[in-house]
Amino acid sequence: MDTLPVGPARYDPLADATLADPYPVLAELRAQAPAVWHDGMECWLITRYADCVRVLRDHTLFARDPRRLGSAVPEASLSVQVLDPPHQAPVRSLFMTALHQQDLPALQERTRQHAAFRLVALTAESSWEAMRDLAQPVALASIADLLGVTPPPVAEWAQVSDTIMRSMDGGLNPDLIEPGRRAREQLSEIVASWFTTTGRPTGLLGHVRARATEAGPEHAAYAVHTARVMFQGGYSTLTAAIGNLLDILARHPEVLTVLRERPGLLPRAVDELVRFDGPVQGTTRLAAADVTIGDVAVRRGAKVTVLFAAANRDPDAFTTPDELVLDRSPNRHVGYGWGTHACLGTAMAQRILTALVEALLDTRRGLRPAGPARRRRTATMRTFASLPLSLQP
């Protein structure tokens, strides 16, 4: 290929301006070409909704598993999020069956009660740190509740999870790789203990433990790896999503007012909040063959990065995409991914976020910023390092 469409020189996912508001530069990329080559990231950036869905849906042409292109993958990394069909099917089926057996409405109610308990205490404070005081503990308790396990201490776990999340940007900063490896070892020890001790039999892992060996030792190992991904990925994504949701509600106080007047809008409103400013910014695939995306030729083996945040603001897919439309329908956003590697816990995440908003509505108070917020310097996950808020009468 003689020439490559190159993205704007100022596009840097870790730049302060991009962290604060990535959507203007993503709009520039989306308008430029169906696939835009980024020299620094050494990958094709896919920003248009239809192209993103195509890449996520077509696991034949776009591989998640690097072994299909001849690369080695550590055994411990082989989970439902790395394996492609048909090898993925037994493990995904095991976890989806376990999820379907969970009482998600009861989980939602327990989460609402937990969030309400914390909010009652926070009403006495003039300001509070939303990530530490609400997002992290609610996310950790909820994912542990779903799995049926006792969670680690929240402050201790938050540090481990943050180190793992930062290491996802190791391609941009190699210094993050080794701390991430050590943190993953800590995560592995925690999850391995859940497979050797008795947790809540009716929890998701109770179902998985009881049936994992039926698929053979290889898939039993994949189940442990998937539980690790589900715990860490569920916690970090939920924490980020809660932070983004709280930020939007604080900056748009009219949303809580509307939802108090029209509570039936809540499920669609939560879905729209995820589309508007979701936690996961993108995911990467490998071209399994020479392929064309729009009018751009992509060679076999090239990295292709689907930018969820760009797809979710595509005007060809969403009317007034830069506006918060609480009753948007349909709303086929890619905030939870798409296709066979979509988030396993999408239904659970929707219920957790809904429970949090329900608890906020019950306070009969308004949510307001209480100081400058600070985004965490991560490219893969859009989240906050600090989000000071207050509840006002």
HELIX and SHEET records of a PDB file:
HELIX    1   1 ASP A   16  ALA A   20  1                                   5    
HELIX    2   2 TYR A   23  GLN A   32  1                                  10    
HELIX    3   3 TYR A   49  ARG A   57  1                                   9    
HELIX    4   4 PRO A   66  LEU A   69  5                                   4    
HELIX    5   5 GLU A   75  SER A   77  5                                   3    
HELIX    6   6 ALA A   89  HIS A  100  1                                  12    
HELIX    7   7 LEU A  104  LEU A  122  1                                  19    
HELIX    8   8 ALA A  130  ALA A  130  1                                   1    
HELIX    9   9 MET A  131  ALA A  135  3                                   5    
HELIX   10  10 GLN A  136  LEU A  147  1                                  12    
HELIX   11  11 VAL A  154  SER A  167  1                                  14    
HELIX   12  12 PRO A  174  LEU A  176  5                                   3    
HELIX   13  13 ILE A  177  TRP A  194  1                                  18    
HELIX   14  14 LEU A  204  ARG A  211  1                                   8    
HELIX   15  15 ALA A  212  ALA A  215  5                                   4    
HELIX   16  16 PRO A  217  ARG A  251  1                                  35    
HELIX   17  17 GLU A  254  GLU A  261  1                                   8    
HELIX   18  18 PRO A  263  LEU A  265  5                                   3    
HELIX   19  19 LEU A  266  PHE A  276  1                                  11    
HELIX   20  20 PHE A  308  ALA A  311  1                                   4    
HELIX   21  21 GLY A  339  HIS A  341  5                                   3    
HELIX   22  22 THR A  346  THR A  363  1                                  18    
SHEET    1   A 5 ALA A  35  HIS A  38  0                                        
SHEET    2   A 5 CYS A  43  ILE A  46 -1                                        
SHEET    3   A 5 LYS A 303  LEU A 307  1                                        
SHEET    4   A 5 GLY A 282  ALA A 287 -1                                        
SHEET    5   A 5 PHE A  62  ALA A  63 -1                                        
SHEET    1   B 3 TRP A 128  GLU A 129  0                                        
SHEET    2   B 3 PRO A 388  GLN A 392 -1                                        
SHEET    3   B 3 GLY A 366  PRO A 369 -1                                        
SHEET    1   C 2 VAL A 291  ILE A 293  0                                        
SHEET    2   C 2 VAL A 296  VAL A 298 -1                                        
SHEET    1   D 2 ARG A 374  ARG A 375  0                                        
SHEET    2   D 2 PHE A 384  SER A 386 -1                                        
END                                                                             
